[in-house]
Amino acid sequence: MSKLLQYADNQRTLYSRITESVDDAKGAVGPRYDSLRREAVNYAEYMISQYRIRKRQFAQRDDRFVSNLRLLDFGCGVGRVMEACREIGVKHVDGCDISREMIEHAKASDYLQGSQFFLSSGFDAGAAPENHYDIAYSFLCLHHIPMRQTRIAILEALCKSLKPGGMIFAELRVFPGATASRIPVNHAHWTENRPARDTNSAADVWVTRDSLGELVEDFRLFFDDIGVQEFDLKQDLYEYKADEIYQLGYNELFVMASKGAELRDNMQAPT
Ligand SMILES: C[S@@+](CC[C@H](N)C(=O)[O-])C[C@H]1O[C@@H](n2cnc3c(N)ncnc32)[C@H](O)[C@@H]1O
């Protein structure tokens, strides 16, 4: 079996094992799900504000800008961020996930009755329409994918799903205290292709400062106007804890980029 299929198989099996009830599925998203769900509203607003800036719409307070957006959530899980997007006024948000069980839980959400869901093979966006979405985003998912080839295939699929000028917005984790050659056993550095048998630790792929260039290059394969934003979690990033799986502190990392360069044109003064 190819590593791409092997990785997808591992991931699918893992999620079907741990998502029987909706509470199990929420537990698989992360500890303290209710608080993660509440803060998703702020993250959704931050993401949409970044899209506003790219479209040079920041001077407007036009709710239709938000309600008319078409969003695709990759690795949607039980629909935590999709629900948050609906809560802040987005009418159209679809989800895609490798796990049938996760999708079934998300489909049952009162917030998501108008949404469509697509089953991913693990390295595509399933039957999600092409050239359709304004924003394709992914939270708490890509850092669980230690296969570079899989992540690249996903970036390509998400690029196809976007309209020209659409934005990708992806959450990862960066470990400033580590380097690509010194990360914990059974975790991948950015350019590695590990199928990950025992996946789902804090991060199965460790983004390090010295791999940021390669990370940007992977996004540059399909996108332009690339932005990288670190959210400082105020941890000690350098204290090494040998007996802990996390081992070193991390910050949240957001990568945003557009399907086609626009930012420079948008900055030009009208003639
Ligand atoms: C930790 S949960 C996060 C769910 C959601 N994004 C959130 O933030 O609440 C990770 C989700 O990513 C999905 N996933 C993991 N690898 C995937 C892949 N290669 N393709 C599609 N979905 C994947 C899992 O099935 C799971 O639902």
The ligand as a MOL file (V3000), in Angstrom:
LIG
                    3D

  0  0  0     0  0            999 V3000
M  V30 BEGIN CTAB
M  V30 COUNTS 27 29 0 0 0
M  V30 BEGIN ATOM
M  V30 1 C -8.9420 17.3750 15.9850 0
M  V30 2 S -10.2430 17.2250 14.8380 0 CHG=1
M  V30 3 C -10.6010 18.9400 14.4700 0
M  V30 4 C -11.9970 19.1480 13.9160 0
M  V30 5 C -12.3320 20.5890 13.5200 0
M  V30 6 N -11.4830 21.0760 12.4610 0
M  V30 7 C -12.2360 21.5140 14.7020 0
M  V30 8 O -11.3410 22.3730 14.7220 0
M  V30 9 O -13.0760 21.4170 15.5850 0 CHG=-1
M  V30 10 C -9.4000 16.7140 13.3440 0
M  V30 11 C -10.3540 16.3320 12.2260 0
M  V30 12 O -9.5900 16.2200 11.0160 0
M  V30 13 C -10.0350 15.0870 10.2870 0
M  V30 14 N -8.9190 14.6480 9.4450 0
M  V30 15 C -7.6980 14.2260 9.8540 0
M  V30 16 N -6.9320 13.9330 8.7920 0
M  V30 17 C -7.6820 14.1790 7.7000 0
M  V30 18 C -7.4550 14.0810 6.3020 0
M  V30 19 N -6.2840 13.6430 5.8320 0
M  V30 20 N -8.4410 14.4330 5.4540 0
M  V30 21 C -9.6210 14.8880 5.9240 0
M  V30 22 N -9.9120 14.9850 7.2480 0
M  V30 23 C -8.9520 14.6410 8.1190 0
M  V30 24 C -10.4090 14.0850 11.3720 0
M  V30 25 O -11.2860 13.0920 10.8960 0
M  V30 26 C -11.0430 15.0040 12.4210 0
M  V30 27 O -12.4260 15.1440 12.2180 0
M  V30 END ATOM
M  V30 BEGIN BOND
M  V30 1 1 1 2
M  V30 2 1 2 3
M  V30 3 1 2 10
M  V30 4 1 3 4
M  V30 5 1 4 5
M  V30 6 1 5 6
M  V30 7 1 5 7
M  V30 8 2 7 8
M  V30 9 1 7 9
M  V30 10 1 10 11
M  V30 11 1 11 12
M  V30 12 1 11 26
M  V30 13 1 12 13
M  V30 14 1 13 14
M  V30 15 1 13 24
M  V30 16 1 14 15
M  V30 17 1 14 23
M  V30 18 2 15 16
M  V30 19 1 16 17
M  V30 20 1 17 18
M  V30 21 2 17 23
M  V30 22 1 18 19
M  V30 23 2 18 20
M  V30 24 1 20 21
M  V30 25 2 21 22
M  V30 26 1 22 23
M  V30 27 1 24 25
M  V30 28 1 24 26
M  V30 29 1 26 27
M  V30 END BOND
M  V30 END CTAB
M  END
